[in-house]
Amino acid sequence: MRVKFIYTGEVFTANTNEELVDNLLRNSFRMEDSLFELMKSYARRAVNMFNHDIRFTSIDDFVEDLKSHNHIKIIEE
């Protein structure tokens, strides 16, 4: 799938939700040690900045919430 990260305009390809989150980790300005740490810190920032509740209980929940709060957009399946 082709994914657009709304806040930066970055477009990238990911075959799975895990690849999508891994791409966010590799291109993060912060240096989280794991996908879980990335999701947790992103969720915290989303609440503080936008009052968006992003779950980090699983990769699928995290990606679902990124989509529903318009942080990412799937531009091609």
VENZIQUI-V528423 format. One line per field, one symbol per residue. ss: DSSP state (a for helix, b for strand, c for the rest). psi: psi as a letter, one per 30 degrees, with the letter a starting at -180 (. if undefined). A space follows every 10 residues. Layout:
ss: ???
psi: ???
This chain:
ss: cbbbbccccc bbbcccaaaa aaaaaacccc ccccaaaaaa aaaaaaaaaa ccccccccaa aaaaaaaacc cbbbbbc
psi: kkkkjefffk klkkfleeee eeeeefgkfl ilfleeeeee eeeeeeeeef hkjjkgflee eeeeeeefgh elkjfk.
